[in-house]
Amino acid sequence: MITLRNKKTTEKVETLFDAVLVCTGHHASSHVPVFRGFSEFKGKVIHSHDYKTPYQYENKRIVVVGIGNSGGDVAVELSSVTSQVYLSTRRGTWVLNRVGQNGLPIDFTHSRLVVWANSLCSLRIKEPMARHVLNSRFDHAAYALQPKHSFFAQHPMVNDDLPNRIASGSIKVKTDIKCFTATGVEFTDGTKEENIDSVILATGYVIGFPFIDTSVLNVQQNNVELYKYMFPPKLRKQTLCIIGCVQPLGALMPTSELQCRLATRVFKGDVTLPSSDEMWKDIRRKEDTMRKTYVKSIRHTIQVDWIPYMDELATLVGCKPDLRFLLLTDPKLAWLCLVGPCTPYQFRLQGPGKWTGARDAILTVKQRTLYPLKTRSLGFVPNQSQSGFAIFSFSFILMYIMFIWVVFEK
């Protein structure tokens, strides 16, 4: 039963539906922290949720609070027009590129093989490797960004321009805010900045669904108790599903699309979810993993690793790609599914929702990704590096042997 209220007339209407999808996401209500002296500050204060354009901040002195993706993007954009941007952070952050190796989107490196290799390595091995790769681009300590925690303990920032803006001096990285004055800010390291015109709070969001009765879903401190981050385990019959309430280390749109595919099959009765007890076990198991992996923060309550989470959903839907079958019937496709980017087409190869064009889409994803860049003809065919080809061939053979071993070990 859903109750609708007309805001103008306050008239209420109750309507009965067979099922409900809640697709409001988790970036709905701005999180506004409380700082000492905040009420005394005379400058303009907004949340990044309300930030639209940098041009009203020309020649201003700005403090951006928070170093997530929004904080980084806002600070970089503002730094092109302001006289100075101060970027305040409690912990620092590790910074990834949007544009990765060979100019390809960083998503191209997020493959099933990488996830598998990551699961085999201990933190003691993979942490130094991750730090070496990130610091080879720029020294995070020298740029005042390096945090104490592991690279794997925080949702990473993705920003190509931040180190350039720090190096130019247009962005200065500062510690957490201690207090505000009428015209300035004092930071926890004792430094002060005066004549601050505006503060932009890139401090995240408060997850909540105020239109859902708390007996069904009660969110406290951003802890959302949902099976697969979708289904309330308290319901006798699964007729309510939350879509997009996850923070994936990958793309959200295909995640939400696969969530919807699962939800509709549950609503139709084609998929039966486990018992309430089993749901709670899965929820508690994920909460425990979250606590052990990430820095304690309201930001880290709905984190999921993109490929494993998509595979969880796809297993329930019945559309997870069978790599062992593909290895025997279509080795080329199996190889690209393993080492190539895990595009949503992989979940259209088999099972419900199968698409005949999925194979071709997987085989041509690189060409189609690079096609918009080909805005002029080079007039010649560039030479391919022989050494590069040799390294690729060796890697190909090595990984293929590993792939066969893993598949048949299972």
Secondary structure, DSSP 8 states (H G I E B T S, - for coil): -EEEE-TTT--EEEE--S-EEE---S-SEE-----BTGGG--SEEEEGGG---SGGGTT-EEEEE--SHHHHHHHHHHTTTSSEEEEE-SS---EE-SB-GGG-BGGGG--HHHHHHHHHS-HHHHHHHHHHHHHHHS-TTTTT---SS-GGGS--EE-SSHHHHHHHTSEEEE--EEEE-SS-EEETTS-EE----EEEE---EE---TTS-TTT---BTTB---BTTTB-TT-SS--EEE-S--EESS-HHHHHHHHHHHHHHHHHTSS----HHHHHHHHHHHHHHHHHHS-SSTTSSSEE-HHHHHHHHHHHHT----HHHHHHH-HHHHHHHHHS---GGGGGSSSTT--TTHHHHHHTHHHHHHGGG--S--SS-----HHHHHHHHHHHHHHHHHHHHHHHH-
